[in-house]
Amino acid sequence: MKRQKRHFVICVRNHEAEDLEPRKVYRVLPDARAAKDGLIRVIDESGEDYLYPADYFVPLELPREAERALSPALR
């Protein structure tokens, strides 16, 4: 079975979304329906996943070691 790649983004703005911190890395959960509407599903500061405008984030390509290091902290 193919390992599902984890995806991470960095927050670049948080207009009217005070539960997001600019310059912080967030884990993305796949949501094709949301993506069609220009939204992205991330795990925010509350520890829950919510939809936010995709333009609040920039995608990150991380080495496997960095993904492993971030994953426990972002669960």
URRARA-V551804 format. One line per field, one symbol per residue. phi: phi as a letter, one per 40 degrees, with the letter a starting at -180 (. if undefined). A space follows every 50 residues. Layout:
BEGIN
phi = ???
END
This chain:
BEGIN
phi = .cccccbbbbcbaadfbccbbdgbcbccbcaccccccgbbbbccccgbca cbdcccbbcbbbcdccdcccdccbc
END
